[in-house]
Amino acid sequence: MIKLLLKVVFVSVLFGPNISSADTPEEGLLSLYGDENFVSIATGRKQLISRAPAVASVITAKDIREMGAKDLDEVLEAVPGLHVSVKAGGYNPIYTIRGIHSEFNPQVLVLINGLPATSVLFGDRGQVWAGMPVENISRVEVIRGPGSAIFGADAFAGTINVITKTSVEIDGVETGVSAGSFDTKRAWLQYGGESNDWEIAFSMEVLSTDGQDEEISSDLQSALDVPSGTSASQAPGELNLERKSIDARLDLAKDNWRIRMGYQGRKDAGIGAGANGSLDPLGEGNGRRINFDLIYDDKDFAENWELKGTLSYFDVANKLNLFLSPPGSDFTALGGFAFPDGIIGNPDTYERHTRFELSSFFTGFENHDVRIGAGYSHQDQYKVEESKNFFVVLTPSGPAPVPLGSVVDVSETMPFNQEKVREIRYLFLQDEWRLAPDWSLTGGVRYDHYSDFGGTVNPRVALVWNTTYRLTSKLLYGRAFRAPSFAEQFNINNPVAVGNEDLDPETINTYELAFDYVFSNELRSGLNLFYYEMQDIIRFNPTVADNTGDQRGHGLEWEFEWDTTDNLTLVGNYAYQKSEDEDSNSDAPNAPGQQVYLRADYQVAPKWVLNSQVNWVMGRERAVGDTRSDVGDYTTMDVSLRAKEVFLGIEMAFSLRNLTDEDVFEPSLAPGNIPNDLPQAGRSFTAEIRKIW
């Protein structure tokens, strides 16, 4: 602690004049930072990023449009210390933050308008996620580091909050279409206006794509074909990433009330590189996500009191049709059986999440801003269905599939998981205390009680010092937890992945030292140093889920934003992390050791903006026992050109991703069923046209 405080003092002396922020009006800070440099998820109030008691990043709708992003995953690559990887099944995203990487990625909480978009089965965003379009996104707020003191479970390595547009931000009718590589076609419609004192915002986007078509040269079935003398493997073969999707949202607001409704439908979504390490060109997933949110927010509820209440319903369905092994598979040479039609599994899950929260800010104490709240969540995996043509037994040489003769409905006899209910009750308290004109101390704690594993307490403390007029220094501590998923607790009838109802949550303690410095109205920079300790990591060890792992990590994140001229803005960041698996005394696998991101926005003419961005990813090591060479480094470049209001309110844009056609691979997890890793898209092109009416 002494060393950290000495560093704060050293940086404050190094960085410039001691002009007290007590003598600086808030308007001065606004002129330095700009209105878009605010974040709301750090405390529940909108505040300057530099003063927020967290390490946060914000990407606005303007940023998203200028970088040419079409999906949330493309947006998040711009965040320091956040890398978007993928898993083989469906190419669902893995948001790797600060070296914390796992197949289902339950350690990162994704919120939509402040409410979780989490499936309880695996703790991820659902098995048929299939992307999230960006046209209706107002801004994306990201906290790197723990957030359980505010949001509860899974705000562990980081929290991503996607905020959708309101009527004020749309203001009229906007339509658009785009087309590009992989036979990708999109169309969208947005409306914002008023009717009978109601503010109305509506958005709908439809998409159809064949998906990127990079080739998998070898898969698990390739290796199994050798002893059996068969040629069942579909490799070499293209990824299966086609899909159709529809996203619709409605936002209604009047006085203190707001209603939000959303529907995300996914149809015929491809299985990526296969759910079991074997290419599956025939499999597909279908899914839906429905939300209904009712919010009451009264800033003048009573003297010194603000009141906010939220009632939310979230419905998730995932239906999968999988060929875990392709037609013609024959394991008789290995002591198994032949599957002329392939090994077929069709697991379906249905969830309902109902949430209620009541919170209040109290400002009646001098120099204190107190927030208190309580809530209840009911998570119901109300239906588990499965049909398949096999079951698995353990043999001396490992697990072996045994034929059932045909595809049989086993929902009542041997389903892969169970219909279960989880109830969560929680209380939280937060106090932002202005110790002095230049100092603030934010303390918070949240207690969650789970019906299945009991209670957990997660505190945080943040000391923020306006060291000089231009420099802000922060010393942060936070504890967070990740709740066991239903797959980890209630898996059954699968001898290689057995659930454990006695699991404890994973925990993490994180310490951070952060600086934010404004060199001038045109140049801002930030530096963050972090250290964390993870405990009780949940792993299948070897076949039963258990709390068996610990991990430590440290690193730094540096970022800057520079308006070099009226026509050119540069944005960049660098991230370094080193994490160690305490059980194996080796570097934690699959996460980048270093990342560099640089973006330039250049106004080439009054109506034309040219954007280019470079993303450099390095230092991804393998897991212990994985004898493959480390995952290759890569550098990608994207370019987009946008013409604003060319004529009659029409806007055009053209973008090229992976301009140099770089070979990019994300790691296939050990033992390397797909030995040459997971290829990402090569060079791709998109053209779009939009009109504001």
N, C-alpha and C positions, 0 to 999 in steps of 0.2 A: 504493500500500500504506500509506503514511504517513497519507494522508487517511482511509482506511478505519479504521485503528487509532485515529485521533483521534475518529472518530465513535463507536467503541465506548466510549471513555473518556467522551465527552460524554453518551451515553445512560445509562451506569452512574451518573454523578453525578446526572443528571436524575431517574432512576427510584427513588432511595430509599436507605435505610440500608445501610451496609456491614456486613451480618451475614454472616460467612463461612460458606459451605456446609460447610466442614470441621467446624464446630461443630453442624451440623444432621444428625440421623440420617436415614437413608433413609425411615423411617416418616413423617417430617414432610413430605417431598416427596410421598409417596404420598397423604397426607391432603389436600394441596393439589391434586394433579392427578387423582386417581382412577385406578383400575386400568385403565380402558379407554383411557387416554391413553398407550398403549405401541405401539411399532412394531417389527417384526422384520426387515424387508427392508433396513434401512440398513446393517447389518453382518453379518446372519445370527444375531444374538442379540436376544432381547426386551429393549428398553430404553425409558426414557422418551422421548417425542417431543422434549421440550425438550433432552435431552442427546444425542440421536442426531446423528451427523455428516452430516446431510442435512436438507433442507427437506421435511417429510413431513406428511401428513394421514391420519387414520383415520376411517372411517365404520363404525359397528357395526351389528349386526342390529337393535338397539333403534332406532337412528337411522333405518334403512331402513324399519322398520315404521311409525314415527311420521310420517315424511314421506309415507307412502302410495305409495312407489315400487314399481313392478311389474317393472322391467327395470334392468339395470346402467347403461344410459345415463341414466336418470332419477336414479340415485344420484350419478353423477359430476358432474352440474351443480352440486352443493354444494361442490366442491373449488375453492379459490381459484386463479384463473389457468387453469382448465381449462374449455374450452367444447366442447360436443358439437354438431358440425355433421353434415351428411350429404352423401353423393355421390348423383348422380342415379340410378345403377344400383343398384337394390335398396334404396335409402336406407340403405346401410351406414354406420355411424358414422365420423366423422372426429374424433378426440380432439385438439383444437387446444390446445397448451400454449405459453404465452409467445410467441405470434405465429408459431409454426411450424405451417404448414397446407399439406397436400398431398392430392391426390385419394385415394391409397391409404393414406396415413397410416402408412408404415413407420417413422416416427421415434418412435413410442410403443410400448413393449414391454408387452404384456398377458400376465401370468402367472396360472395357476390353481394354487394351492398351491405357488408358487415355481417352476413349470415353464412354459416358453413355450407360448402358444397361437397360434403364428405359422405362417402358410402361406408357403412359400418362393416361390410363384409371383409374388405381388405384395408380399410382406413385410407383409401385413395379417392380419386374422383369418379370411380366406377369403371367397370371392365369395358364398357363401350363409350369411352369419353369422346374420341373422334374429333377433338379440337374444339376451340371456342372462337368464333369470329369477332372482329374488332369494331365494326361500324358503329355499334351502339355503345361502345365504351367511352366514357367521359375521361377517366383517368385510372391508372393502376398504381396503388400504393403498396410498397413492399417494406417490411421490417425484417432486417437480418438479425437473427438472435431471438431469444426467448420472448414469448408473449402470453404464456399461460396465466399470468396474473391478471390479464385483461380478458382473454378469449377462451381460457380453459384448455382442454385437450388438444394435442397435435400442433399447437403454436410453439414448436420445439426448435427446429433449426431456423425457421422463419415463417412469416405470415404474408400472404398475398391477398390484397383486397381489390376486387374489380368493381368499380363504381360505374353504373350505367347512366345514360344521359336522361335529363329531365326536359320538360317542354321549353325551358328557357334556352337550353343549349341546341335544340333542334330548330325551333322557331320557324315553322312553315313545313313545306313538303320537300323531301329530298329523295330522288330515285337514282339508281345506279346499276350498272352491269359491268362485269369483267370476264375475261377469258384468258386462258394461258396454257402453259405446258401441262401435259398429262391429261389432256381433254378436260381441264378444269373450267367450270362455268359457275358464275355467281350472279345473283340479282338481289337487290335490297330496296326496301321502301321505309322511310321514316317520316313521322309527322309529329309536330309540336304545336300546340295552340291552347285556346281556352273555350269552354262552353259552360254556361250557367255557373260561373265562378269556379269551375273545376279546371285545373291545369292538367292537360292531357299530353302524354308522350307515348307514341306507339312505334315499334320497330319490328320489321320482319326481314329475314335473310334466308335464301335458299341456296344450296350448293350441291353440285354434282361433280365428281372427279373419279378418274381411274387411279389416282394416286401415283406417287413417284415409282419408277419402274427399275430401280437398281437391282442387280442380280446377286443372289446368294449362291456362292460357288459350291458349298458343301454344308450338310446339316447332320443332325443326329442319325437320320435314316441312312445317310451315306455310309456311316460307320457300321450300322447294323446289317446293311446289305452284304458286306464283305464275307462274314462267316457263313451266311445263308445262301450266298450265290445268287441273290435276287437283285433286281434293279427297280425297286419300288420308289426310291427317293425321287422327289421332284426337282432336286438340285443337280446341276445348275438350273436355276429358275428365278423368275422375278418375284419380288415382294407382292403380297396381296394387300393393297391399301386403298382399294376403291371404296367409295361411300357416297351416300346421299344424306343430306341433313337439312333440317329446318330449325331456325331459332326465331322465336317471337317473344316480345316483351311489351307490357302495358304498364304505364306509370300514371297514377291519378293522384292529385293533391288538391286539398282544399282546407283552408285555415290551418289547424294543427294536425290534420289527418293526411296520411299518405297510404295508398294501396299499390302494391307492386305484384304483378303476375308474370310468370315466365314459363315458356315451354321450349325444351330442347329435344328434338327427335332425331334419332340416328337409325338409318335403314341400310341394310346390306353392307355393313362396315367390314372391311377386310381384316384378316387375322394377322397381318404383318408378316413376320417370319415364322409364324406358327406358335401355338400355345404350349407346345411340348418340345420345342427345339427342332421340329421337322416342318418343312414348308407345307402350307395348307392352302392351295389355290381354290378349294371348294368351300372352305369354312366361311362363316360370316357371323356378325353380331348385330343385334337390333336392341335399341335402348331408348329410354325416355327419362327426362328429368323435368318435373313440374314443381313450381313453387308458387305459394300465395303468402304474401306478407302484409300485415296490417300494422301500421306504425302511428302512434300518437306522440307528438313532440310539442310540448308547451314550454316556451322559454320564460314565460311569466306566470307560472302556475300559482305561485304565492310569493310573498316578499322573501327574497334571497333564495328562492327555490326554483329549479327547473325540473321538469318531469318528462320522462320518456318511457313509453311502454311498447313492446313488440310482441306480436303474436304471429307465428310462422308455421307453415306446413310445407314439407318437402317430400316429394314422392320420387322414388328411383326404381327403375326396372332395367334389368340386364338379361338378355336372352341370347345364348350362344349355341351355335351349331359347329362342332369342331371335329376335324379329322386329326386326332392326336398322332396317328401314324397313317400313312397313305395307303390306298388300295394296293393289294399285292404284298403287304408286309408278311414275312414268314420268319418265325423265331424258333422253328423246330431244331435247327442246328445248335441253338443255344439252350436247348432243353425246354423250349416254350411251345407255342402254338402258331398256326397260320391264321391270318386274317385277310381273306380274299377281298373283302369290302373295306379294309382298313379298320383301325381302332377309332370308334365313333363315340363321342360324348357330347351331350346337350344339357349343360347345367344352366338353370334359370333361377334368378333371385329377385325378390320384390321387397322393397323397404318403404316404411313411412316414418318420417321424422316430424314430430310436433314439438314446438318450442315456445316458451313464454318467458319474457324478461321484463323487469321493471327496474329502472334506475333513475337516480336524481343527482343533480349537482346542487350543492349548498355553498353559498358565498357569504354567509353571515359572520364568519370569523375573519378578522382582519388579517390580510396577507395569506389567507388559505382559500383554496378551491377544492372542496371535498366532494367526492363522488361515492355514492353507495348504491348497491344494487343486489338483486337476487333473481334467480331464474330456475326454470324447470325444463328438462328435455326428455322426451319419450322416444326412444329409438326402437322400432319394431321391424324386425326381419320376419314379415308375416307369412311369406310363402317361399318355400324352397322346392323346386321341381327338377327332376333329372331323368333323362333316358339315355341308355348307352348299350353297347353290345359286348361289354367285358366287365370283369372285376379283377382286382389286383391281389395277389398273394405274395408273401415273402418266401423266397427260396434261399438255399445256402449261397447262391451266386447273385442274389439281389432280388428286387421286386420283379414279378412277372405277370403280364396280363393273361387272363383266362377267358376264352370266348363264352358268351351267353347264347350264341346261336343266331340271334338277330337283335335289333335294337329294341330294348325292353324298357318300359316305364318302371323305374326303381324308386320313385318319389316316396313311397310308403315303406319300402323294404330296406334299401341301402343308399340313401341320399348322401351327398358329399358333405353337407352341413346341416344345421338344425334351425328350426324356427324358434327364435329367441327374442326376448324383450330386454332392453337395458333402460333403466331410469336414472337420470342425473339431476341432482339438486345442488345448487351452488349459491354462495354469497361472496361479494367482493367489496373491498374498501380501498379508496385511493385518495391521497392528499397531495396537492401541489402547494408547497409552502414557499413563499417568497421570503427567504431568510434575510436578504438585504437587496438593495436595488440591483446588484449585479449577480446575485446568487439565488438559485431556486433548488429545492430538494423535493423530489417526487418519490413518495413511498406508496406501495400498494401490496395487497395480499388477496388471494382468492382461495376459497375452500370449495372443493368439489367432492360430492359423495356419490359414488357409483353403486348401483344395486348389485353388481357382480363382483367387484373387488374392493369396495370400501372407499375410504376417504383419502384425499391428497391435498396438501397445502403448498401453495406456490407464491413466494414473495418476489418483489423487485424493489430496487432502490436506484435512484438516478440523481446525481449531483451535477447541476448545470451552472457553469460560471461564464458570464459575459466578460471574459478576461480583458478585452479592450473593445473599442468601438467596432473593430472589424473581426475579432477573434472570439469564438465561443469554444469552450472546453467542456467535456463531459466525462464523468466517471460513472460507470453503469454496472449493476449486478442484477442478474435475474435467474430464476429457477423455473423450469418448465417440465411438463410430462407428456408422454404419448400413451394413450390408452390402448390396451390390447385389442386387436381386431377380432371379429367373430370367427374368421378363418383360423386365427391362432388359438382361440378358446374352444371352438365347437366343431372343428373338423372331425369327421368320422368316416368310417368305411374307406379309408385311404391309409394303408400301413406305412407309407413313407412320409406322411404329413398329418400327424395326429394332434388334435387340439388339447389344450390344458386349461381347465377352468380355474386353476389356482395361480395363474400368472399375476405378477405385479406390473404396474406401468413402468415404462422406460422413463428415466429422469436425466436432466442435464442442468449443470450449473455453469453460467457464462459470466465472464468478467470482460469489460470493454473500456477502452480509453479512446475518446474520439475528439477531433478538432475540426472546426469549420471556420475557414478564413476567407474574407472578402477583400481581395487586393484592390478592387475598384468596382465601379458600377458595371464594368464589362467582364470581370474575371473573378470567379469563385472557385475554391478548392476545399476538399475535405479529406481527412485521414482518419482511419479507424484501426486500432489494434485490438485483437481479441484472443481470449483463451477460454477453453471449455473442457468440461469433464462429463462424459456420458456414463451412465451406470444402468445395470439391469437390462441391457439390450436383449430384445426377444429374438431368438433364433430357433430353428428346428435342429435339435442337437441329440442324436443325429436325425431322429424321425419324429420326436415329440417336442412341441414348442416349450421353451424354457427361458428363464432369465439367466443368460449365460455370458453376456459380453460387456466389456467396458472399452471406452475409446476416449482419447485425449487429443485435443487439437489446438493449434494456435496459428496466427497469421495476421495479415493486414489487408486493408482495402483503401485505395487512394483514387480519388476522382476529381474531375475539374469540368468547368463549363466556361467558355471564353468567347465573348462576342468580339472577334478580332477587328471587324469593321461593321458598317451598317449592313453589309451584304453577306458576311461570312461568320458562321458560328461553329465552333469546335467543341465537341463533347467527348470525354474519354475517361477510362478508368483502368486500373491495374489491380489484380487481386492475387495474393499469395496465401497458400495454406499448407500446413503439414499436420497430418493426423496420424495417430498411431493406434493400432488395435492392441489393447493391453494383454489380451489372451495369447496372441501369437508373437508379440513384440515385433511387429512389422508394420509398415505403412498401411493405412487403411486403403483398400483398393478402389479403382474405377473413377475416382473423383479427380478433376484437374488440380495439379499442384500450382499452376499459374494460369492466369487469363489476362488478356489485353483486349480492350475494346476502344475503337476510335470512330467517331462519326463527324462528318462535315456537312453542314447545310449551307448551300451557296445560292444566293439570289442572282442568277445569271442575267436576268432581264426583268422588267417590271412585273411580268406575269409568269415567269418561269423560275422554278426552284429545282436545283440539282442536289441530290443527297447521295453520299457515298459512305459506307461503313465497312470497317474491317474488324474481324473477330479472330483472335489467335488463342488457341487452346493447347496447353502443354502439360506433360508430366502425369499421365494416368497410368498407374501401376496395376499389376495383377494381384489377385488374392494369393495367399500362401497355398502352395500346392499346385497352382496353375502354372504350368511350365511354358506357356506361350510367351513370346516377347511382349513387352509393354505396348499398350495401345498407342498408335501413332499420333504425333502432334499434327495439327492442321491450321491453316490460315485461310479464311474465306473472305470474299469481298462482295458486297451488294451495292447496286447502283439503282437509283430511281430518279425520274424526271417528271415533274408535275407542272402543269399549266393551269393557272387559276383564272376562272372567268374569261375563257377565250372568246366566247360570244354567247349571248342569250343565257347567261348564268351557267354555262356548261364548263365543266372542269375535266381535264384529261390527265392521265398518268400512265407511265410506262416504267416497268421495273425489271431488273435482272438480278436474280439471286445466285450466289456462287458463280460469279462472273468468270472466274478462271477455270471453272469445272474441276475444282480440287477434289481429290479422293478423301472423303470424310467418313470416319467410322466411329460408332459408339460401341462400348464394350458389351459383348455377350458374356453373361455372368458365368463364373466357374460352375461346372467343369468344362465349359466351352463346347456345349452341344452344337453351337454354330461356330466352328473354329476360327473363321476369318472375320468375326465380328459383324456388326449390323451397319450396312452401308446407308449413308444419308443421301439426299437428293443431289444430283449433279446440277449443271447449269439449267436454270428454268426462267421462263419469261411470262410476264403478265401485262395485259393492257386493260385499262378501265376508263369508263366515262361516267360522269355523274352530273346531275342537274338539280339546282335548287329552284323551286317554283315560287 
